[in-house]
């Protein structure tokens, strides 16, 4: 008899253990809903600022919430108001449930809820209601299971990702953008309190529909957590999600539909300024006229701003959904700088070479100048600055149209032409995108190096030398001499273009660091009467540079082998363009090859091609003049790197770089 109490105690303990084990097994068998939710695809700028976000299923606006992205003061206020024993319970707060039940029994209605944040997460993940006892028990079971499998921080993260904030807004990050226009990393007490209050009744407290209810709920949160009252009103309208560079976002999603985030080289503030500039100029144009603009750093290859149309909508008859930075259009005269650069590079001409601007027939092709007049004898410099047509067509005839097309492709462009390219390519008889045209000008600005433009990723390490630095610099020097539009800053190297029938107006320009391209026209290709690149696109170009920076970056100095001579002082074959320039082989350094490492300081170079006599420069200083041998002793080279340039009698040149090691 004396052992009977111990038997009952043992039985009680065993029963309790059995209940505990059964309860544990019941909780462990709970099937958790997926905790991985789809969040909207994002495009960000170079500093991580949101440029555009896409909705998920059913149009829900849910942005990914990363660790550390939410203001700790908001999380502290949330816990203090919703679940002050959050870090002490295991998913269900028994004291809170008993308090809520007692209040409901005493007052005959629900006064306060007993749900913990973990229980709310369980409800949000299952998208279930709380109107039945069975539903509440289900949430409690899931809350216990969540607490066993996730950390407290992970549970808070799920709440921050899924909590409703009115309309189709889910997650604190989406709410911060749509109600306050900012990331939730730094919130005012009033903003944090509103975001704490909204999920309790997201529709009844929507600030844009029920501002007084929203404000009252916000103030109750502030009072409960002991924060000072605020006089600030609640937001009266939902803000739009950022939509900067929407055409680019569409293109990136099309190219990589599985990506969830695109980190770009764009600058959000600059993108906004350029978009507003395009909208301002489009507002004063005829119905249906669109504008597009690209800004790039030609040193790094990074695209800093890209505007495909004034508006991302069919506004005012403009097909705003068409990205005109990617549409192939006729460039008009905007290709002429490349043609002159190719001609200078091949030794066919020099900036001071005289061309005959007179009626000329190339087979059955008889081009004329835009105004129908001819200027007689003009230098290449003047011909390019006046955008005359006969000289570049003559150069294209000497180079061959295929070489002009190859030059564009070597710079990274992808021009299109129907059939075999003819001489009409010199005057814009092909299709090219604004981005590709900017790509070509970036290469010229980089002294002939192909500069792959990019909006994501990293810059390729090795750049191809398409033109000699001398030829590229000479073209840039000519373009810098063009007078700017009224009010524009002098010193910008730029060129305009107008396609046949006034369908496209262009302006592309560069300084020592940046290149900008502007296109204007109708997306459907119909004419814009009176539209000229110089009158309409060029002012936008110069304003864009003014918005980009306060002063133009200086150009590079002329390369060592640049002949700075007047027409009369040039070698005879370069004084006047004619048949003699169309034949002959440019010089090439056969030995030493480019990049060679020499073990001795005295060197003899061997030259192939070129017209004798030859001139040799080492690091810009002449070491041999009027040489009539193709094996030339250039004497002593200093230890380190040296540039060896050879110039023939026609003014054509070749350059190699070598290294001498002790």
Secondary structure by P-SEA (a helix, b strand, c coil): ccaaaaaaaaaaaaaaaaaaaaaaaaaaacccccccccccbbbbcccccccbbbbccccccccccccccccaaaaaaaaacccccccccccccaaaaaaaaaaaaaacccccccccaaaaaaaaaaccccccaaaaaaaaaaaaaaaacccaaaaaaaaaaccccccccccaaaaaaaacccccccccaaaaaaaaaaaaccccccccccaaaaaaaaaaaaaaacccccccccccccccccccaaaaaaaaaaaccccccccccccaaaaaaaaaaaaaaaaaccccbbbbbcccccccccccccccccccccccccccccccccccccccccaaaaaaaaaaaaccccccccccccccccccbbbbcccccccccccaaaaaaacccaaaaaaaaaacaaaaaaaaaaabbbbbbccccccccccccbbbcaaaaaaaaaaaaaccccccccccccccccccccccaaaaaaaaaaaaaccccccccccccccccccccccccccccccccbbbbbbbccccccccccccccccaaaaaaaaaaaaccccccccccccccccccccccccccccccccccccccccccccccccccccccbbbbbccccccbbbbcccccccccccccccccccccccbbbbbbbcccccbbbbbbbbcc
